[in-house]
Amino acid sequence: MMHRTALFTAAVIPLLLIAGAIAQQNTLKDAYQDCFLVGAALAPPQFTGQDVLETQLVKAQFNTISPENVLKWEVVHPKLDTYDFAPADKYIDFGQQNHMFIIGHILVWHNQVPKWVFEDKDGKPVSRDVLLERMQDHIRTVVSRYKGRINGWDVVNEALDEDGTLRQSPWMKIIGKDYIEKAFEFAHNADPDAQLYYNDYSLENEPKRNGALELVRELKAKGVPIAGVGLQDHVHMDWPTPDQINTTITEFGKLGVKVMITELDVDVLPQVDQSHTADVSLMVASNPKLNPYPNGLPEPVQHALANRYAELFSAYAKHCGLVTRVTFWGVSDKDSWKNDWPVRGRTNYPLLFDRKAQPKPAFDAVIQVAPKKPS
């Protein structure tokens, strides 16, 4: 029988070799260091070290991080008088220990919010004043706790419908359209030095983009401290086009705000909705035709994905300085939400690292199109 020490050594050496290989290869953060930050959205296994390989991958490749869920209302503030900061504290500690630009996600959204936020003890909608008080308490408590530690906050998420009008969320129905500026005001008061962002998907579609541009104009005209706009970019192989991306970035830049790509992934599977929505409430019945690659991505599709990522990063890099951050929504294919949305149980391949946390051809393609440093 192998001695316990030998067993431990046999298990650790491969991990150390892999971690060393990750550290020595070209990295995303180094390739784009003169252009923008490159990051990933993390789940607890990656920032607690439970997933050793992916933790090493994050440290090696990225210089900014976002939390997938641990700062969302249902996790951090599940009951009226109850806050749970334990998971978020570990996320912040990981970012600080590794000298990363730390994002807070998300303060005001219509999803993943407990019912009690919008209802009284009888289940009826609360008044405007009550909901504003609850919003202010939540934002003040959460943002103040991480003052000076979280560098930028997604303050309001997905406030627009596809036609560019304001979504009729509980926030909108109960408070009115000024709930957005109130959220920014509360966040700024809690941490005047933090960067504050508006975040949404499908802003490359002209109607929604126009609505977002008008929203930003109104906020800036009122002196609301909005520093940037986040384009989620849950994209497909053929949408958005480079022209749509360039136009969108340019138009927001004209308003004097920075642009971030906040939730990047590329869906290689058949589309189930032509609106290009990333609405988490959309669910579609399982169908084998919608899951064509359960056992691996065919080489031609792998090649096409690499070309698509090269196209995307070429577009982003045209706007160095205006685009300040590109963050992938997840670390490897095995963690991606795209495996379960909008069809549960699909096998998707939307990121740069495969299910074993190894770089795919798309990773090399992204490195190759990085702006060349002057010799």
Secondary structure, DSSP 8 states (H G I E B T S, - for coil): ---HHHHHHHHHHHHHHHHHHHHHS--HHHHTTTT-EEEEEE-HHHHSSSSHHHHHHHHHH-SEEEESSTTSHHHH--BTTB---HHHHHHHHHHHHTT-EEEEEEEE-SSS--GGGTB-TTS-B--HHHHHHHHHHHHHHHHHHTTTT--EEEEEE--B-TTSSB---HHHHHH-TTHHHHHHHHHHHH-TTSEEEEEES-TTSHHHHHHHHHHHHHHHHTT----EEEE--EEESS-S-HHHHHHHHHHHHHTT-EEEEEEEEEE-S--S-TT----TT------GGG---TT---HHHHHHHHHHHHHHHHHHHTTBTTEEEEEESSSSGGG-GGGTSSSTT-----SSB-TTS-B-HHHHHHHHTS-----
